[in-house]
Amino acid sequence: MARSVVFRKTPRCELCRLPPRWCVCEAHRVIASPLKVDVLMHHMEAWRPSSTGHLIHRVVANTGLRVYRKEHTLVREEILQPGRALWILHPTGEALPVSEPPAGLQVLLLDGTWIQSTGMLRGVESWGRRVSLPMAGESRYWLRSQAADDRFSTIEALMFLMAALGMAEQRAALQLQFELHVYAGLCARGKKVEAANYLFSSPVSGALKELLPTLKPWAQPSRRDRGM
């Protein structure tokens, strides 16, 4: 007789979506921003703990988040904020204008793969101004492969925008939360070497010294983490 096996899902923190052993909520900080941020997330992205769209929604104050499904109609009035110019970030947009102050702007981030984002764009491109960012360099999003030199994660695109708008303080705070998210994600996957290499070049190592000893990718999981 075949043996019955019960599969148990890994317990995860309801806020940061990481297993309890690598929960980073102790370092959670909400970032106030004059820029209004909204995330349109593809439904295939919504279940992934590594999603940076969820991270943006969690740490940037007053961020709107809506899950995109092709069969559902998007309502423009549910997203647009009165008195703000809407920018939709996409690599095929016009060059970034820098005349607008952040307090008068709303940015819509398309969270998904390149193909998914292009599909979502078709549903919202008439709502505002399609804008591209001057992004270059190596992505710090080590949880997934960088598809090309000019392809970055959703949260990195937001950080490039903040830098262009002179929001240095908010950008630095967001980078810290982002890199902690990546480091903890590598730990949760048991990638000891990658996690150590990532931390070596990250501002997290200096800013969050007290938290880091609790994140040990090489340690055996506790009975609680195994669902026992």
N, C-alpha and C positions, 0 to 999 in steps of 0.2 A: 504494500500500500504506500502510495506517495505521501511524503511528509508535508504537512501543512506549514507554511511559513508566513508569518505576519510581518509585513513591512511597516516600520515606524518612520514617520517623518522626523527630521532633525528639529528639535525645539529651537525656536528663534525668538529674539527680542522683538516685541511688537513695534518698537520705534526704529531702531537701526537695522533690523532684519538680519542681524548676525547671530550665530550660536552664542549662548550665554557666556561661554568661556572667553569669547573675543568681543563682547559687547563694548561699545565705545561711548555709551550715553553719558558716562561721567564727564567726558570732555565736550558734550553738546553745548553749543552756544548759538543763540539766535542772532542773526546779523541784520541790523536795521539798514534799509537802503532807500534812497530817494527814487531809485529806478523801480518801476512796477514790473514784476517778472511773472510770466505765466508759462506753464509747460503743457504742451500738447503731446501726450505720450501714446505711442502705438501700443495696442493691446498686447502684442507679443512681448513688449518690454516690461509690462506692468508687473509680472510675477517674478522678475529677476532680482534677487537681493543685491546684485552688483550695480543696479541701475543708478546712474547719477541724477536722473530726473527726480527720483524719490528723495535723494539727498538734498537737492536744491529746495524742494518743497518743505523739507524738514528744517533746514537751517536759515534760509532767507525769508525774512518776515513778510507776511502777506502775499506769499507766492500762490498763484492759482494753479491747480492741476486738474486736467481733464484727460480721460482715456479715449483714444481715437479708435473707432471701428468704422469700417467702410460703409456698413449698412445703416449707420446712424447719422442723421443730419446734424451738422454743427450749426449752432445759433450764434451769430455774430454778436448780438447784444448781450449775451451771457458772458462774454470775455472782454470786450472793449470797455475801457475806462474813460468816462467823459473828461474832456480837457487834456487828454494825452495823445501824442502822436504815436501810432503803432508801428514798430519795426518788427519784421519777421526775418529772423536770421536764417540765411541759406547761402551756400557758396556760389549760387548762380545769380545772386542779387547784385545791385549796384554797389560801387565803392562806398565805404562807411563815411557818412557825413558827420562832422564833429561840431556843428553849430548848435545843436540842441542840448540844453541842460538836462541832466538826468531826471530832475523833478517833473519835467514835462514829457517824459517818455514812458512808453510801455513796450516791453520786448516779449515776443512770442517765440519760445524755443521749441523746435520740433525734435522730439526725443525718440530715436529709432535708428535703424540702419540707414545707409544711403538710399536704398530703394524705398524703404518705408517712409523716410522723410520726404522724398520727392512726391510720393503718393499723397501724403498729408498736405503738402504744400498746395496741391491743386484745389483743395477744399477751402483754403484760407487766403490765397494770394491776393484776392481782390479786397481784402480787409484793410490792408495798410501798405507800407513801403517795404519791399524786399531788399534786404541789406546783407552784404557780405563783409567779412572781417579779414584784415591782414594777419593771417595766422601762419606761423612757420615754426619749425623746430621739432623736437621729439615729444610725443605725448607722455604724460606722467600717469596715464591710465593703464597700468600694467595688468589689469584684470582681463583685458581683451587686447587683441593685436591691433596695431594701428594700420588701417587699410592703405593709407598713402600719407605722404609727408604733410599734406594740407588737411588731413582728416583728424579731428579731435573729438573727445567726448563732449556731451552736451554741457556739462559744467565747465569744462575748459573753454568752450566758446563763450560762455557767460563771463569768465574771468578775463578773456581777451577784450570783451566789450567794456567791462569795468575799467580796465587799464586805459583803453582809448578815451573813455569819458572822464578820466582823472579821478576815479574812485579807488585810489591806492589802498586806503585803509580797509574798505570792504573786500577788495580783491585779496589782500593778504589774509584776512580772516577766513574767507571762503577757501583759499588754497590750503590752509591748515586743516580745515574740516574734510576737504576732499582727499588730501594725502593720508590722513589718518584712516579714512574709509578704505582707501586702496591697500594700505599696509595691513589693516585688520583683515581685509578680504584675503590677502595672500597668506596670512597666518591661518585663517580658517580653512584654507585649502591645503595646509600642511607644506607650503612651499618655503622651507626654511631659508635656503640660499637666496631666493628672490626677495624675500621679505627683508633679510639683512642688507642686501645690496640697495634695495629701495630706501630703507631707513637711513643709510649712510649719506645719501644726497638729499635728504628731506628736511625741511624746517621743523618737522614733527619731533625729531630727535632732541632738539634744544628746547622746544616750547612745551612739551608734554612729558617731561622726564619721569614724573611720578606715576603716570598711567602706563607707560611702556613695559615695565617689568611684569605687569599682569597679562600681557599678550605674548605668549610663548608658543610658537608654532611647533616646537620640537617636543613639548611636554605631552604626556599621555592625557587624553580627555578624562574628565571626571565622570563619575557614575551619573551625575545629573545630565551632563552633555550627551551621554550615550542613551538617555531616555530611560535609565534604570531607576 
